[in-house]
Amino acid sequence: NTKSLQKAAMVVSALRIVPIFFFFLSHAWAKEKLIRDNRICAGDDKCSEEHFACKDNNESCELTCAGAGACRGVLLDGSASFHVVVDCIGEGSCEEADIICGSGICKINCNKETCSSINVACHSAFCDIDCVGEEACKNIVISHCVGEEQSVSLSCHGKYACRNEQRVLDGVSCAAATGADDSTPTDPDASAPTSTSMG
């Protein structure tokens, strides 16, 4: 009868919604994990594609990526912290990662081919990026506030280290972060020379 058909249709609809609900629930859970002091991702692909956020008003926030692809594609939002430290150990461990620095010192250590195509948003922090080994930090993209070029230290040691490096002036987000009235648009074509380059 009609009532039975309606009940059956409701059950089918519910069964369709349940997996979708759990998909979004699991996605939201994986979207952001809080780092109170430090987080160690040890093992191949251990934390790949995960989203981390540093605890509010934290003095220091550290992420250690040890293993092939350990933090590949990771998003680390350290904007709420003061010091941010990222250690990349292992082939492709920080490849295509997105690092948002805090308000103090942002220290990123890349060994050999660990940081290919990594994106570092320095904003107004002092960025100290150390790239050691052949093709270390290849295709790295560094964004910083307008007028803050001197606050970025990029050290490249090794053949082809920092090849295809790009600098981006980030006027819009920096104005929002500091409360300044800076209407300078983001310029994706702006670039600055590497601070230190050693073959």
Backbone bond lengths (Angstrom), bond angles and torsions (degrees), N, CA, C in turn:
res aa  C-N    CA-C-N  psi(-1)  N-CA   C-N-CA  omega(-1)  CA-C   N-CA-C  phi
1 N - - - 1.459 - - 1.533 110.74 -
2 T 1.346 113.82 178.71 1.469 118.97 -174.40 1.522 112.37 -65.42
3 K 1.361 117.53 -41.99 1.468 120.92 -178.60 1.522 111.27 -62.87
4 S 1.331 116.33 -40.07 1.465 120.57 179.45 1.522 110.57 -64.07
5 L 1.323 116.09 -40.83 1.465 120.42 179.10 1.520 110.93 -65.67
6 Q 1.353 116.23 -37.87 1.464 119.77 178.90 1.520 111.56 -66.17
7 K 1.347 115.80 -41.95 1.472 120.36 178.60 1.528 110.50 -63.61
8 A 1.337 115.32 -41.53 1.465 119.60 179.42 1.525 111.04 -63.50
9 A 1.335 116.17 -39.84 1.464 120.32 178.98 1.525 111.14 -65.32
10 M 1.368 116.14 -38.15 1.460 119.78 178.41 1.518 111.60 -65.52
11 V 1.329 116.30 -39.63 1.469 120.89 178.92 1.520 110.38 -64.21
12 V 1.330 116.31 -43.93 1.463 120.59 179.41 1.520 110.73 -62.27
13 S 1.351 116.88 -42.22 1.466 121.22 178.72 1.515 111.28 -62.69
14 A 1.349 115.50 -41.87 1.467 119.89 179.16 1.516 111.21 -63.31
15 L 1.337 115.82 -41.51 1.460 119.78 -179.97 1.525 111.80 -65.35
16 R 1.307 116.38 -28.40 1.454 120.00 177.18 1.523 111.60 -75.48
17 I 1.341 116.21 -34.68 1.462 121.07 -176.80 1.527 111.81 -75.01
18 V 1.346 117.38 -36.46 1.470 121.57 -174.75 1.523 112.94 -54.81
19 P 1.354 119.72 -52.49 1.465 118.38 -179.68 1.521 113.21 -63.45
20 I 1.351 117.31 -32.55 1.457 120.82 177.69 1.526 110.19 -65.98
21 F 1.355 115.87 -41.87 1.459 120.99 178.94 1.527 110.72 -60.32
22 F 1.339 115.90 -47.84 1.464 119.33 -178.94 1.520 111.97 -67.44
23 F 1.338 117.17 -30.27 1.461 120.30 176.61 1.521 110.29 -62.90
24 F 1.338 117.27 -49.47 1.459 120.44 -179.44 1.524 111.56 -68.47
25 L 1.326 117.32 -33.48 1.458 120.88 177.88 1.519 110.68 -64.47
26 S 1.330 116.31 -45.93 1.459 119.98 179.99 1.514 110.75 -67.93
27 H 1.366 117.13 -35.36 1.458 120.94 179.23 1.529 110.54 -66.05
28 A 1.329 115.87 -41.46 1.467 120.21 178.86 1.516 111.00 -65.27
29 W 1.340 116.61 -38.20 1.468 120.79 179.24 1.519 110.72 -65.00
30 A 1.343 115.91 -40.04 1.455 120.19 -178.28 1.522 112.13 -79.16
31 K 1.321 116.53 -15.33 1.456 120.20 -172.78 1.512 112.66 -64.39
32 E 1.337 117.66 -39.18 1.453 119.01 -177.09 1.525 110.98 -146.38
33 K 1.340 115.68 121.19 1.456 121.38 177.14 1.519 108.11 -118.08
34 L 1.307 116.09 133.49 1.457 122.21 -174.07 1.523 111.43 -79.68
35 I 1.343 115.57 132.08 1.465 121.03 173.34 1.520 107.40 -106.38
36 R 1.319 116.75 115.06 1.469 120.44 -178.28 1.530 110.86 -80.43
37 D 1.310 118.48 -49.05 1.459 122.13 177.78 1.525 110.63 -129.02
38 N 1.327 115.47 -58.90 1.449 118.90 179.09 1.522 110.80 -148.64
39 R 1.304 114.03 155.88 1.462 120.87 178.83 1.518 107.52 -134.96
40 I 1.339 116.77 131.39 1.460 121.88 178.47 1.518 108.90 -112.73
41 C 1.319 115.55 121.28 1.459 121.82 175.91 1.524 107.36 -107.22
42 A 1.329 116.11 94.13 1.467 121.75 -175.83 1.522 109.96 -108.24
43 G 1.331 115.55 119.05 1.460 120.34 179.59 1.515 111.12 127.37
44 D 1.290 116.65 152.99 1.462 121.11 -178.27 1.530 111.10 -60.59
45 D 1.329 116.02 127.42 1.471 123.25 178.23 1.529 112.96 56.85
46 K 1.314 117.43 24.76 1.470 121.90 -174.48 1.526 112.44 -56.80
47 C 1.328 118.02 -47.19 1.473 121.18 -176.48 1.525 111.80 -121.81
48 S 1.303 117.60 22.47 1.463 120.08 -175.55 1.522 111.41 -59.62
49 E 1.332 115.05 138.15 1.466 124.39 177.52 1.532 113.94 67.06
50 E 1.321 118.24 10.64 1.468 119.71 179.51 1.529 110.85 -85.05
51 H 1.327 115.44 160.66 1.464 122.26 178.19 1.525 108.51 -114.49
52 F 1.320 116.01 126.81 1.460 121.42 179.26 1.522 109.44 -121.45
53 A 1.318 116.01 147.68 1.459 121.39 174.99 1.521 108.73 -132.09
54 C 1.339 116.27 135.11 1.458 120.26 178.32 1.527 109.63 -77.17
55 K 1.308 115.99 146.07 1.455 122.27 -179.18 1.528 110.77 -60.48
56 D 1.322 116.70 143.46 1.464 121.70 179.49 1.522 111.55 -58.11
57 N 1.331 115.46 136.55 1.467 123.10 176.60 1.526 112.77 57.50
58 N 1.335 116.34 27.47 1.457 120.11 178.81 1.524 109.63 -77.78
59 E 1.333 116.15 138.17 1.462 120.02 179.88 1.523 110.77 -65.92
60 S 1.344 115.66 -44.14 1.458 119.69 -178.00 1.525 110.33 -142.83
61 C 1.310 115.35 141.92 1.462 121.52 179.68 1.526 107.33 -132.92
62 E 1.331 117.37 121.03 1.460 120.77 -175.01 1.525 111.25 -124.02
63 L 1.326 114.17 137.87 1.459 121.37 175.68 1.520 108.12 -126.80
64 T 1.337 116.48 121.46 1.462 121.89 178.40 1.516 109.24 -111.74
65 C 1.324 115.97 124.28 1.460 121.97 -177.48 1.528 108.48 -115.13
66 A 1.319 116.80 103.75 1.466 121.94 -175.74 1.521 110.06 -121.08
67 G 1.323 115.80 105.89 1.458 120.32 -179.54 1.519 110.07 138.03
68 A 1.308 116.54 155.13 1.461 120.92 -178.95 1.532 110.27 -60.18
69 G 1.325 116.56 119.83 1.455 120.84 178.74 1.518 114.57 65.76
70 A 1.336 116.70 21.26 1.468 120.52 -174.31 1.524 112.67 -56.18
71 C 1.337 117.40 -39.71 1.467 121.10 -179.61 1.531 110.86 -124.91
72 R 1.296 116.49 31.88 1.465 119.94 -178.75 1.539 109.87 -62.54
73 G 1.325 116.32 127.07 1.463 120.58 177.88 1.509 114.75 72.26
74 V 1.324 117.91 14.32 1.463 121.54 -179.60 1.526 110.62 -71.68
75 L 1.319 115.73 146.96 1.465 121.91 169.50 1.515 107.75 -110.95
76 L 1.331 116.82 117.47 1.461 121.80 176.10 1.520 108.65 -112.77
77 D 1.322 116.41 113.08 1.464 122.16 178.30 1.523 108.60 -98.31
78 G 1.321 115.61 100.10 1.458 120.32 -179.50 1.513 112.93 -103.07
79 S 1.318 116.97 17.36 1.463 121.54 -174.77 1.525 113.09 -62.57
80 A 1.330 117.86 -24.46 1.472 120.72 -178.70 1.522 112.06 -88.23
81 S 1.318 116.85 -6.18 1.461 120.83 -177.26 1.531 110.36 -103.02
82 F 1.336 115.36 170.10 1.459 120.11 177.52 1.526 109.79 -91.26
83 H 1.344 116.19 -69.90 1.462 120.33 176.71 1.527 109.65 -93.26
84 V 1.320 115.86 139.03 1.464 121.83 175.27 1.528 107.85 -127.03
85 V 1.330 115.86 128.17 1.468 121.05 -179.89 1.520 109.12 -127.26
86 V 1.341 116.27 129.34 1.461 121.54 177.60 1.524 108.48 -127.40
87 D 1.325 116.55 122.08 1.466 122.60 177.14 1.522 109.00 -110.41
88 C 1.336 115.86 122.41 1.465 121.51 -177.52 1.521 109.38 -112.21
89 I 1.333 115.57 112.94 1.464 121.70 -176.02 1.525 107.93 -130.58
90 G 1.303 117.10 117.37 1.458 120.20 -179.31 1.513 111.54 118.42
91 E 1.306 117.01 146.73 1.460 121.78 -174.55 1.531 111.90 -57.07
92 G 1.321 115.41 122.48 1.462 120.49 177.64 1.513 114.31 64.96
93 S 1.336 117.20 21.14 1.473 119.68 -173.52 1.524 112.95 -63.95
94 C 1.339 117.80 -31.69 1.466 120.45 179.51 1.529 111.44 -121.15
95 E 1.290 116.35 24.11 1.465 121.23 -178.71 1.527 110.82 -62.58
96 E 1.342 115.41 132.14 1.466 122.61 177.89 1.530 113.28 59.77
97 A 1.333 116.54 23.91 1.469 120.26 176.90 1.528 109.88 -79.28
98 D 1.332 116.02 153.64 1.460 122.65 176.47 1.525 107.90 -116.40
99 I 1.329 116.14 116.54 1.459 121.43 -177.83 1.523 109.49 -113.16
100 I 1.328 116.78 121.53 1.461 121.96 175.15 1.532 107.46 -105.82
101 C 1.303 116.65 115.54 1.466 120.97 -175.02 1.521 112.08 -76.85
102 G 1.334 114.70 168.63 1.458 120.64 179.09 1.514 111.05 -93.05
103 S 1.327 116.62 -146.64 1.463 121.08 -175.85 1.523 112.89 -102.61
104 G 1.334 117.61 -5.32 1.461 120.91 -177.92 1.511 112.33 -110.62
105 I 1.332 115.75 -114.51 1.462 121.74 179.95 1.525 109.70 -103.04
106 C 1.319 115.65 134.71 1.462 121.77 178.26 1.530 107.32 -117.20
107 K 1.313 116.93 108.58 1.464 122.38 -174.88 1.526 109.38 -110.17
108 I 1.332 115.80 121.33 1.459 120.71 -179.56 1.522 108.83 -125.89
109 N 1.331 116.55 122.92 1.457 122.78 -178.55 1.522 110.07 -110.93
110 C 1.327 116.04 118.95 1.461 121.38 -177.61 1.522 109.69 -119.98
111 N 1.310 116.27 127.16 1.460 122.19 -178.33 1.526 110.03 -113.64
112 K 1.315 115.69 117.36 1.472 123.04 -179.71 1.530 110.38 58.54
113 E 1.326 118.15 -132.42 1.465 121.12 -173.34 1.528 111.98 -89.94
114 T 1.317 116.05 45.38 1.471 119.57 -176.53 1.523 112.99 -90.27
115 C 1.326 117.88 -23.62 1.464 120.47 -169.69 1.524 113.36 -122.62
116 S 1.316 117.82 34.54 1.464 119.75 178.32 1.526 110.30 -63.81
117 S 1.321 115.86 133.50 1.471 122.70 176.56 1.524 113.05 58.39
118 I 1.324 116.60 32.56 1.464 120.83 176.67 1.527 109.13 -80.46
119 N 1.325 116.68 144.70 1.469 122.51 178.38 1.527 108.84 -113.75
120 V 1.315 116.24 123.96 1.464 121.02 -178.69 1.526 109.35 -119.89
121 A 1.318 116.71 117.04 1.466 122.50 177.53 1.523 108.31 -96.88
122 C 1.319 116.35 96.36 1.468 120.60 -177.53 1.519 111.84 -76.19
123 H 1.328 117.01 -34.02 1.467 122.23 -174.13 1.527 109.13 52.42
124 S 1.327 118.69 -119.90 1.463 120.55 -178.26 1.526 112.79 -100.51
125 A 1.332 117.71 5.09 1.463 121.03 179.24 1.527 110.31 -76.84
126 F 1.347 116.14 162.01 1.458 119.84 171.94 1.521 107.36 -88.32
127 C 1.320 116.83 115.23 1.460 121.75 -177.69 1.521 110.42 -97.05
128 D 1.313 115.93 125.53 1.461 122.19 176.81 1.528 106.77 -120.24
129 I 1.319 116.27 102.01 1.468 121.87 -174.77 1.522 108.65 -112.82
130 D 1.320 116.06 120.88 1.458 121.96 -176.41 1.525 109.71 -113.01
131 C 1.316 116.96 116.83 1.466 122.39 -176.68 1.527 109.18 -116.34
132 V 1.318 116.97 111.70 1.466 121.92 -174.30 1.518 110.15 -121.62
133 G 1.348 116.03 123.51 1.456 120.47 175.97 1.516 112.31 118.31
134 E 1.315 115.24 164.64 1.459 120.65 -178.07 1.530 111.47 -61.73
135 E 1.318 115.23 128.46 1.465 123.85 -179.73 1.530 113.56 60.00
136 A 1.329 116.14 24.56 1.466 119.21 175.94 1.523 109.81 -65.81
137 C 1.319 117.13 137.51 1.469 124.02 177.68 1.526 113.12 60.47
138 K 1.299 116.63 32.40 1.471 120.14 177.33 1.529 109.35 -63.57
139 N 1.329 116.16 134.46 1.470 123.02 179.23 1.527 113.06 63.87
140 I 1.308 117.65 28.18 1.461 120.97 177.94 1.527 109.91 -68.63
141 V 1.328 116.76 141.17 1.462 122.28 176.86 1.526 107.98 -121.03
142 I 1.319 116.13 123.65 1.462 121.75 -178.24 1.527 108.91 -119.11
143 S 1.327 116.86 125.23 1.466 120.57 175.69 1.525 109.08 -111.61
144 H 1.316 115.95 143.19 1.463 120.89 -179.13 1.517 109.09 -149.87
145 C 1.327 115.74 164.66 1.456 120.38 -179.27 1.519 111.03 -68.10
146 V 1.309 115.74 152.63 1.455 121.15 175.81 1.528 109.02 -60.78
147 G 1.324 116.50 129.02 1.460 120.75 -179.55 1.512 113.70 85.52
148 E 1.338 117.55 2.47 1.462 120.97 -178.62 1.529 111.80 -109.93
149 E 1.346 116.62 25.76 1.462 119.64 -178.71 1.533 112.32 -58.45
150 Q 1.337 116.06 -34.94 1.451 120.49 -177.26 1.525 112.57 -70.59
151 S 1.329 117.00 -12.48 1.463 120.26 -178.43 1.523 112.44 -88.23
152 V 1.335 117.08 6.48 1.463 120.95 178.68 1.522 109.29 -114.92
153 S 1.336 116.22 120.06 1.454 121.87 176.03 1.522 108.66 -114.32
154 L 1.320 116.28 112.26 1.462 121.99 179.68 1.517 108.42 -115.17
155 S 1.331 116.70 111.96 1.461 122.16 -179.41 1.528 109.35 -104.89
156 C 1.317 115.97 124.29 1.467 121.02 -175.47 1.525 109.68 -119.93
157 H 1.308 117.38 115.84 1.459 122.23 -177.50 1.531 108.94 -124.88
158 G 1.323 117.35 109.45 1.451 120.07 178.86 1.513 111.99 133.94
159 K 1.314 115.78 159.15 1.456 121.28 -178.87 1.525 110.79 -62.08
160 Y 1.322 115.42 127.43 1.466 123.69 179.37 1.537 113.30 63.43
161 A 1.314 117.36 14.94 1.471 119.33 177.68 1.525 109.43 -62.42
162 C 1.318 117.24 137.10 1.464 125.03 179.60 1.527 112.82 64.75
163 R 1.314 116.75 24.18 1.459 119.74 178.64 1.532 110.28 -62.85
164 N 1.318 115.93 136.96 1.472 123.10 -179.45 1.529 112.35 64.88
165 E 1.312 116.04 30.39 1.478 120.63 176.50 1.521 109.91 -61.75
166 Q 1.331 116.38 142.28 1.460 121.43 177.93 1.528 110.14 -129.47
167 R 1.333 115.68 142.13 1.467 121.68 173.99 1.525 108.24 -116.50
168 V 1.304 116.69 137.06 1.459 121.90 -179.87 1.523 109.20 -125.84
169 L 1.322 116.76 129.29 1.457 121.36 176.31 1.522 108.71 -82.98
170 D 1.325 115.06 121.85 1.461 120.62 -174.09 1.521 109.52 -109.53
171 G 1.322 117.05 80.77 1.458 120.65 -175.92 1.506 114.21 -78.79
172 V 1.323 117.62 -35.55 1.457 121.09 -173.99 1.522 111.60 -69.68
173 S 1.343 117.10 -54.42 1.467 119.58 -176.53 1.521 111.26 -68.58
174 C 1.331 118.20 -30.99 1.457 120.56 178.64 1.515 110.87 -66.89
175 A 1.320 117.43 -39.25 1.457 120.83 177.76 1.518 110.60 -63.03
176 A 1.333 116.18 -38.29 1.463 120.51 179.41 1.518 110.66 -68.43
177 A 1.345 116.28 -38.03 1.462 120.66 -177.01 1.520 111.87 -71.36
178 T 1.346 117.20 -35.35 1.459 120.09 -176.16 1.516 113.16 -97.49
179 G 1.340 115.88 -11.55 1.453 119.43 -178.38 1.515 112.86 81.15
180 A 1.326 116.73 7.95 1.467 120.81 -179.15 1.513 110.09 -81.85
181 D 1.316 114.37 158.79 1.465 120.03 178.57 1.519 107.81 -95.17
182 D 1.318 115.89 83.27 1.466 121.94 -177.29 1.508 108.22 -119.39
183 S 1.309 116.84 106.80 1.452 120.62 -177.68 1.514 112.23 -96.16
184 T 1.352 115.94 11.28 1.455 119.21 -179.52 1.514 109.55 -63.66
185 P 1.323 119.05 123.78 1.457 120.57 -177.39 1.519 111.94 -74.35
186 T 1.323 115.27 156.28 1.450 120.19 175.18 1.518 109.02 -65.27
187 D 1.320 116.30 132.19 1.458 121.13 -178.12 1.517 109.57 -115.11
188 P 1.333 119.33 98.90 1.455 121.60 -176.81 1.510 112.81 -67.50
189 D 1.333 118.61 -15.05 1.455 120.40 -178.53 1.522 113.09 -94.70
190 A 1.350 115.95 -6.43 1.459 119.15 -178.99 1.508 110.08 -72.50
191 S 1.310 117.31 138.13 1.458 120.32 179.57 1.506 109.30 -144.32
192 A 1.347 114.27 155.74 1.470 120.28 177.54 1.510 107.16 -131.45
193 P 1.320 118.67 152.46 1.459 121.20 -178.53 1.505 111.96 -68.34
194 T 1.306 117.07 153.64 1.458 122.73 176.70 1.510 109.81 -63.41
195 S 1.333 117.61 136.04 1.442 121.34 -177.74 1.523 112.06 -63.11
196 T 1.334 115.62 -50.33 1.452 120.81 -178.81 1.511 108.77 -135.47
197 S 1.314 117.38 128.89 1.456 120.76 179.41 1.513 109.35 -137.73
198 M 1.319 115.26 121.40 1.444 120.47 -179.30 1.507 109.79 -127.63
199 G 1.304 117.12 131.91 1.452 121.03 -178.49 1.493 113.62 -80.91
